[in-house]
């Protein structure tokens, strides 16, 4: 259950946000949060920056300064997008470290629940059963 490289992380975890921005229901709500969230992943090392104002997903080169930064293992991020990680508990246990505006980050949680099935569906569609928790 591992991503191959940073491009793999960008494709799947970044991809779920690209899909969210394109959704008629979720996209406006996501943009309405007004945050810039930087994910700093390890194993493999990767950066995914979600700029909700600009509705962009990047690898962190250039762009707006993050409102919040989440540092976590890529495996934890993968499990989270499948609905298998409790964010407050993972933060309390140190599996996810958050810097910056935590309140703004928590605005995203309700939107995430709508994206979990889509994330798993994408993994299945691409034959990435190795990433399904």
mmCIF file of the C-alpha atoms, coordinates in Angstrom:
data_MODEL
# 
_entry.id   MODEL 
# 
loop_
_atom_site.group_PDB 
_atom_site.id 
_atom_site.type_symbol 
_atom_site.label_atom_id 
_atom_site.label_alt_id 
_atom_site.label_comp_id 
_atom_site.label_asym_id 
_atom_site.label_entity_id 
_atom_site.label_seq_id 
_atom_site.pdbx_PDB_ins_code 
_atom_site.Cartn_x 
_atom_site.Cartn_y 
_atom_site.Cartn_z 
_atom_site.occupancy 
_atom_site.B_iso_or_equiv 
_atom_site.pdbx_formal_charge 
_atom_site.auth_seq_id 
_atom_site.auth_comp_id 
_atom_site.auth_asym_id 
_atom_site.auth_atom_id 
_atom_site.pdbx_PDB_model_num 
ATOM 1   C CA . UNK A 1 1   ? 0.000   0.000  0.000   1.00 0.00 ? 1   UNK A CA 1 
ATOM 2   C CA . UNK A 1 2   ? 2.388   2.682  -1.197  1.00 0.00 ? 2   UNK A CA 1 
ATOM 3   C CA . UNK A 1 3   ? 2.383   5.452  -3.716  1.00 0.00 ? 3   UNK A CA 1 
ATOM 4   C CA . UNK A 1 4   ? 5.168   5.012  -6.257  1.00 0.00 ? 4   UNK A CA 1 
ATOM 5   C CA . UNK A 1 5   ? 6.448   8.589  -6.203  1.00 0.00 ? 5   UNK A CA 1 
ATOM 6   C CA . UNK A 1 6   ? 5.479   12.252 -5.839  1.00 0.00 ? 6   UNK A CA 1 
ATOM 7   C CA . UNK A 1 7   ? 3.680   12.192 -9.198  1.00 0.00 ? 7   UNK A CA 1 
ATOM 8   C CA . UNK A 1 8   ? 1.497   9.342  -7.904  1.00 0.00 ? 8   UNK A CA 1 
ATOM 9   C CA . UNK A 1 9   ? 0.564   11.359 -4.799  1.00 0.00 ? 9   UNK A CA 1 
ATOM 10  C CA . UNK A 1 10  ? -0.200  14.396 -6.957  1.00 0.00 ? 10  UNK A CA 1 
ATOM 11  C CA . UNK A 1 11  ? -2.300  12.283 -9.325  1.00 0.00 ? 11  UNK A CA 1 
ATOM 12  C CA . UNK A 1 12  ? -4.521  10.724 -6.662  1.00 0.00 ? 12  UNK A CA 1 
ATOM 13  C CA . UNK A 1 13  ? -4.623  13.083 -3.682  1.00 0.00 ? 13  UNK A CA 1 
ATOM 14  C CA . UNK A 1 14  ? -4.295  16.197 -5.830  1.00 0.00 ? 14  UNK A CA 1 
ATOM 15  C CA . UNK A 1 15  ? -6.745  14.634 -8.259  1.00 0.00 ? 15  UNK A CA 1 
ATOM 16  C CA . UNK A 1 16  ? -9.532  14.354 -5.712  1.00 0.00 ? 16  UNK A CA 1 
ATOM 17  C CA . UNK A 1 17  ? -9.356  18.122 -5.243  1.00 0.00 ? 17  UNK A CA 1 
ATOM 18  C CA . UNK A 1 18  ? -9.312  18.743 -8.994  1.00 0.00 ? 18  UNK A CA 1 
ATOM 19  C CA . UNK A 1 19  ? -12.457 16.635 -9.207  1.00 0.00 ? 19  UNK A CA 1 
ATOM 20  C CA . UNK A 1 20  ? -13.990 18.534 -6.280  1.00 0.00 ? 20  UNK A CA 1 
ATOM 21  C CA . UNK A 1 21  ? -13.396 21.923 -7.947  1.00 0.00 ? 21  UNK A CA 1 
ATOM 22  C CA . UNK A 1 22  ? -15.171 20.646 -11.084 1.00 0.00 ? 22  UNK A CA 1 
ATOM 23  C CA . UNK A 1 23  ? -18.219 19.418 -9.129  1.00 0.00 ? 23  UNK A CA 1 
ATOM 24  C CA . UNK A 1 24  ? -21.254 21.730 -9.299  1.00 0.00 ? 24  UNK A CA 1 
ATOM 25  C CA . UNK A 1 25  ? -22.145 21.168 -5.635  1.00 0.00 ? 25  UNK A CA 1 
ATOM 26  C CA . UNK A 1 26  ? -18.762 20.736 -3.940  1.00 0.00 ? 26  UNK A CA 1 
ATOM 27  C CA . UNK A 1 27  ? -16.707 23.184 -6.040  1.00 0.00 ? 27  UNK A CA 1 
ATOM 28  C CA . UNK A 1 28  ? -18.447 26.396 -4.917  1.00 0.00 ? 28  UNK A CA 1 
ATOM 29  C CA . UNK A 1 29  ? -18.423 25.276 -1.290  1.00 0.00 ? 29  UNK A CA 1 
ATOM 30  C CA . UNK A 1 30  ? -14.720 24.402 -1.508  1.00 0.00 ? 30  UNK A CA 1 
ATOM 31  C CA . UNK A 1 31  ? -13.887 27.766 -3.086  1.00 0.00 ? 31  UNK A CA 1 
ATOM 32  C CA . UNK A 1 32  ? -15.995 29.436 -0.379  1.00 0.00 ? 32  UNK A CA 1 
ATOM 33  C CA . UNK A 1 33  ? -13.646 28.240 2.357   1.00 0.00 ? 33  UNK A CA 1 
ATOM 34  C CA . UNK A 1 34  ? -11.054 30.719 1.095   1.00 0.00 ? 34  UNK A CA 1 
ATOM 35  C CA . UNK A 1 35  ? -8.060  28.728 2.324   1.00 0.00 ? 35  UNK A CA 1 
ATOM 36  C CA . UNK A 1 36  ? -4.767  27.633 0.870   1.00 0.00 ? 36  UNK A CA 1 
ATOM 37  C CA . UNK A 1 37  ? -3.842  24.214 2.224   1.00 0.00 ? 37  UNK A CA 1 
ATOM 38  C CA . UNK A 1 38  ? -0.402  22.717 1.805   1.00 0.00 ? 38  UNK A CA 1 
ATOM 39  C CA . UNK A 1 39  ? 0.014   18.984 2.270   1.00 0.00 ? 39  UNK A CA 1 
ATOM 40  C CA . UNK A 1 40  ? 3.597   17.999 2.992   1.00 0.00 ? 40  UNK A CA 1 
ATOM 41  C CA . UNK A 1 41  ? 3.822   14.228 2.534   1.00 0.00 ? 41  UNK A CA 1 
ATOM 42  C CA . UNK A 1 42  ? 6.568   11.782 3.397   1.00 0.00 ? 42  UNK A CA 1 
ATOM 43  C CA . UNK A 1 43  ? 7.182   8.267  2.075   1.00 0.00 ? 43  UNK A CA 1 
ATOM 44  C CA . UNK A 1 44  ? 7.312   9.363  -0.717  1.00 0.00 ? 44  UNK A CA 1 
ATOM 45  C CA . UNK A 1 45  ? 8.148   13.025 -0.290  1.00 0.00 ? 45  UNK A CA 1 
ATOM 46  C CA . UNK A 1 46  ? 5.538   15.092 -2.094  1.00 0.00 ? 46  UNK A CA 1 
ATOM 47  C CA . UNK A 1 47  ? 3.819   18.452 -1.806  1.00 0.00 ? 47  UNK A CA 1 
ATOM 48  C CA . UNK A 1 48  ? 0.244   19.160 -2.843  1.00 0.00 ? 48  UNK A CA 1 
ATOM 49  C CA . UNK A 1 49  ? -1.070  22.710 -2.449  1.00 0.00 ? 49  UNK A CA 1 
ATOM 50  C CA . UNK A 1 50  ? -4.788  23.371 -2.682  1.00 0.00 ? 50  UNK A CA 1 
ATOM 51  C CA . UNK A 1 51  ? -5.645  27.015 -3.346  1.00 0.00 ? 51  UNK A CA 1 
ATOM 52  C CA . UNK A 1 52  ? -9.405  27.161 -2.867  1.00 0.00 ? 52  UNK A CA 1 
ATOM 53  C CA . UNK A 1 53  ? -9.622  30.808 -3.934  1.00 0.00 ? 53  UNK A CA 1 
ATOM 54  C CA . UNK A 1 54  ? -7.866  30.170 -7.238  1.00 0.00 ? 54  UNK A CA 1 
ATOM 55  C CA . UNK A 1 55  ? -9.352  26.664 -7.530  1.00 0.00 ? 55  UNK A CA 1 
ATOM 56  C CA . UNK A 1 56  ? -5.917  25.234 -8.268  1.00 0.00 ? 56  UNK A CA 1 
ATOM 57  C CA . UNK A 1 57  ? -3.921  22.197 -7.221  1.00 0.00 ? 57  UNK A CA 1 
ATOM 58  C CA . UNK A 1 58  ? -0.139  22.467 -7.546  1.00 0.00 ? 58  UNK A CA 1 
ATOM 59  C CA . UNK A 1 59  ? 3.092   20.915 -6.362  1.00 0.00 ? 59  UNK A CA 1 
ATOM 60  C CA . UNK A 1 60  ? 3.832   23.994 -4.268  1.00 0.00 ? 60  UNK A CA 1 
ATOM 61  C CA . UNK A 1 61  ? 6.031   25.892 -6.682  1.00 0.00 ? 61  UNK A CA 1 
ATOM 62  C CA . UNK A 1 62  ? 4.892   29.507 -6.678  1.00 0.00 ? 62  UNK A CA 1 
ATOM 63  C CA . UNK A 1 63  ? 1.377   30.532 -5.775  1.00 0.00 ? 63  UNK A CA 1 
ATOM 64  C CA . UNK A 1 64  ? -0.235  31.880 -2.633  1.00 0.00 ? 64  UNK A CA 1 
ATOM 65  C CA . UNK A 1 65  ? 1.158   31.342 0.851   1.00 0.00 ? 65  UNK A CA 1 
ATOM 66  C CA . UNK A 1 66  ? -0.601  28.523 2.736   1.00 0.00 ? 66  UNK A CA 1 
ATOM 67  C CA . UNK A 1 67  ? -3.213  29.251 5.386   1.00 0.00 ? 67  UNK A CA 1 
ATOM 68  C CA . UNK A 1 68  ? -2.493  25.855 6.942   1.00 0.00 ? 68  UNK A CA 1 
ATOM 69  C CA . UNK A 1 69  ? 0.113   23.124 6.453   1.00 0.00 ? 69  UNK A CA 1 
ATOM 70  C CA . UNK A 1 70  ? -0.556  19.450 7.112   1.00 0.00 ? 70  UNK A CA 1 
ATOM 71  C CA . UNK A 1 71  ? 2.449   17.150 7.444   1.00 0.00 ? 71  UNK A CA 1 
ATOM 72  C CA . UNK A 1 72  ? 1.780   13.420 7.230   1.00 0.00 ? 72  UNK A CA 1 
ATOM 73  C CA . UNK A 1 73  ? 2.846   10.170 5.644   1.00 0.00 ? 73  UNK A CA 1 
ATOM 74  C CA . UNK A 1 74  ? 1.396   9.637  2.182   1.00 0.00 ? 74  UNK A CA 1 
ATOM 75  C CA . UNK A 1 75  ? -0.125  6.358  3.418   1.00 0.00 ? 75  UNK A CA 1 
ATOM 76  C CA . UNK A 1 76  ? -2.034  8.307  6.079   1.00 0.00 ? 76  UNK A CA 1 
ATOM 77  C CA . UNK A 1 77  ? -3.290  10.734 3.431   1.00 0.00 ? 77  UNK A CA 1 
ATOM 78  C CA . UNK A 1 78  ? -4.390  7.832  1.261   1.00 0.00 ? 78  UNK A CA 1 
ATOM 79  C CA . UNK A 1 79  ? -6.261  6.218  4.165   1.00 0.00 ? 79  UNK A CA 1 
ATOM 80  C CA . UNK A 1 80  ? -7.836  9.573  5.086   1.00 0.00 ? 80  UNK A CA 1 
ATOM 81  C CA . UNK A 1 81  ? -9.330  10.008 1.602   1.00 0.00 ? 81  UNK A CA 1 
ATOM 82  C CA . UNK A 1 82  ? -10.902 6.593  1.978   1.00 0.00 ? 82  UNK A CA 1 
ATOM 83  C CA . UNK A 1 83  ? -12.610 7.669  5.206   1.00 0.00 ? 83  UNK A CA 1 
ATOM 84  C CA . UNK A 1 84  ? -10.351 5.505  7.354   1.00 0.00 ? 84  UNK A CA 1 
ATOM 85  C CA . UNK A 1 85  ? -8.619  8.209  9.419   1.00 0.00 ? 85  UNK A CA 1 
ATOM 86  C CA . UNK A 1 86  ? -10.240 10.312 12.132  1.00 0.00 ? 86  UNK A CA 1 
ATOM 87  C CA . UNK A 1 87  ? -8.592  13.712 11.677  1.00 0.00 ? 87  UNK A CA 1 
ATOM 88  C CA . UNK A 1 88  ? -8.774  14.995 15.284  1.00 0.00 ? 88  UNK A CA 1 
ATOM 89  C CA . UNK A 1 89  ? -7.544  11.651 16.647  1.00 0.00 ? 89  UNK A CA 1 
ATOM 90  C CA . UNK A 1 90  ? -4.700  11.451 14.112  1.00 0.00 ? 90  UNK A CA 1 
ATOM 91  C CA . UNK A 1 91  ? -3.687  14.997 15.053  1.00 0.00 ? 91  UNK A CA 1 
ATOM 92  C CA . UNK A 1 92  ? -3.765  14.141 18.768  1.00 0.00 ? 92  UNK A CA 1 
ATOM 93  C CA . UNK A 1 93  ? -1.583  11.068 18.152  1.00 0.00 ? 93  UNK A CA 1 
ATOM 94  C CA . UNK A 1 94  ? 0.912   13.017 16.068  1.00 0.00 ? 94  UNK A CA 1 
ATOM 95  C CA . UNK A 1 95  ? 0.228   11.115 12.830  1.00 0.00 ? 95  UNK A CA 1 
ATOM 96  C CA . UNK A 1 96  ? -0.848  14.398 11.281  1.00 0.00 ? 96  UNK A CA 1 
ATOM 97  C CA . UNK A 1 97  ? 0.835   17.637 12.251  1.00 0.00 ? 97  UNK A CA 1 
ATOM 98  C CA . UNK A 1 98  ? -0.927  20.883 11.475  1.00 0.00 ? 98  UNK A CA 1 
ATOM 99  C CA . UNK A 1 99  ? 0.518   24.380 11.406  1.00 0.00 ? 99  UNK A CA 1 
ATOM 100 C CA . UNK A 1 100 ? -1.450  27.534 10.803  1.00 0.00 ? 100 UNK A CA 1 
ATOM 101 C CA . UNK A 1 101 ? -5.167  28.125 10.927  1.00 0.00 ? 101 UNK A CA 1 
ATOM 102 C CA . UNK A 1 102 ? -6.671  24.838 12.148  1.00 0.00 ? 102 UNK A CA 1 
ATOM 103 C CA . UNK A 1 103 ? -10.182 26.305 12.169  1.00 0.00 ? 103 UNK A CA 1 
ATOM 104 C CA . UNK A 1 104 ? -9.965  26.950 8.430   1.00 0.00 ? 104 UNK A CA 1 
ATOM 105 C CA . UNK A 1 105 ? -8.763  23.409 7.883   1.00 0.00 ? 105 UNK A CA 1 
ATOM 106 C CA . UNK A 1 106 ? -11.752 21.985 9.722   1.00 0.00 ? 106 UNK A CA 1 
ATOM 107 C CA . UNK A 1 107 ? -14.050 23.751 7.229   1.00 0.00 ? 107 UNK A CA 1 
ATOM 108 C CA . UNK A 1 108 ? -12.925 21.165 4.685   1.00 0.00 ? 108 UNK A CA 1 
ATOM 109 C CA . UNK A 1 109 ? -13.905 18.111 6.752   1.00 0.00 ? 109 UNK A CA 1 
ATOM 110 C CA . UNK A 1 110 ? -17.609 18.020 5.758   1.00 0.00 ? 110 UNK A CA 1 
ATOM 111 C CA . UNK A 1 111 ? -16.648 18.270 2.088   1.00 0.00 ? 111 UNK A CA 1 
ATOM 112 C CA . UNK A 1 112 ? -14.207 15.395 2.433   1.00 0.00 ? 112 UNK A CA 1 
ATOM 113 C CA . UNK A 1 113 ? -16.939 12.964 3.357   1.00 0.00 ? 113 UNK A CA 1 
ATOM 114 C CA . UNK A 1 114 ? -18.571 13.511 -0.038  1.00 0.00 ? 114 UNK A CA 1 
ATOM 115 C CA . UNK A 1 115 ? -15.252 12.796 -1.755  1.00 0.00 ? 115 UNK A CA 1 
ATOM 116 C CA . UNK A 1 116 ? -14.282 9.523  -0.039  1.00 0.00 ? 116 UNK A CA 1 
ATOM 117 C CA . UNK A 1 117 ? -16.328 7.285  -2.371  1.00 0.00 ? 117 UNK A CA 1 
ATOM 118 C CA . UNK A 1 118 ? -15.023 9.111  -5.425  1.00 0.00 ? 118 UNK A CA 1 
ATOM 119 C CA . UNK A 1 119 ? -11.428 8.657  -4.296  1.00 0.00 ? 119 UNK A CA 1 
ATOM 120 C CA . UNK A 1 120 ? -11.903 4.907  -3.836  1.00 0.00 ? 120 UNK A CA 1 
ATOM 121 C CA . UNK A 1 121 ? -13.714 4.723  -7.180  1.00 0.00 ? 121 UNK A CA 1 
ATOM 122 C CA . UNK A 1 122 ? -10.733 6.409  -8.877  1.00 0.00 ? 122 UNK A CA 1 
ATOM 123 C CA . UNK A 1 123 ? -8.304  3.921  -7.319  1.00 0.00 ? 123 UNK A CA 1 
ATOM 124 C CA . UNK A 1 124 ? -10.452 1.017  -8.513  1.00 0.00 ? 124 UNK A CA 1 
ATOM 125 C CA . UNK A 1 125 ? -10.857 2.501  -11.986 1.00 0.00 ? 125 UNK A CA 1 
ATOM 126 C CA . UNK A 1 126 ? -7.091  2.818  -12.326 1.00 0.00 ? 126 UNK A CA 1 
ATOM 127 C CA . UNK A 1 127 ? -6.476  -0.699 -11.012 1.00 0.00 ? 127 UNK A CA 1 
ATOM 128 C CA . UNK A 1 128 ? -4.704  0.629  -7.904  1.00 0.00 ? 128 UNK A CA 1 
ATOM 129 C CA . UNK A 1 129 ? -6.141  -1.995 -5.589  1.00 0.00 ? 129 UNK A CA 1 
ATOM 130 C CA . UNK A 1 130 ? -2.805  -1.912 -3.750  1.00 0.00 ? 130 UNK A CA 1 
ATOM 131 C CA . UNK A 1 131 ? -3.787  1.516  -2.368  1.00 0.00 ? 131 UNK A CA 1 
ATOM 132 C CA . UNK A 1 132 ? -7.243  0.506  -1.139  1.00 0.00 ? 132 UNK A CA 1 
ATOM 133 C CA . UNK A 1 133 ? -7.324  0.226  2.638   1.00 0.00 ? 133 UNK A CA 1 
# 
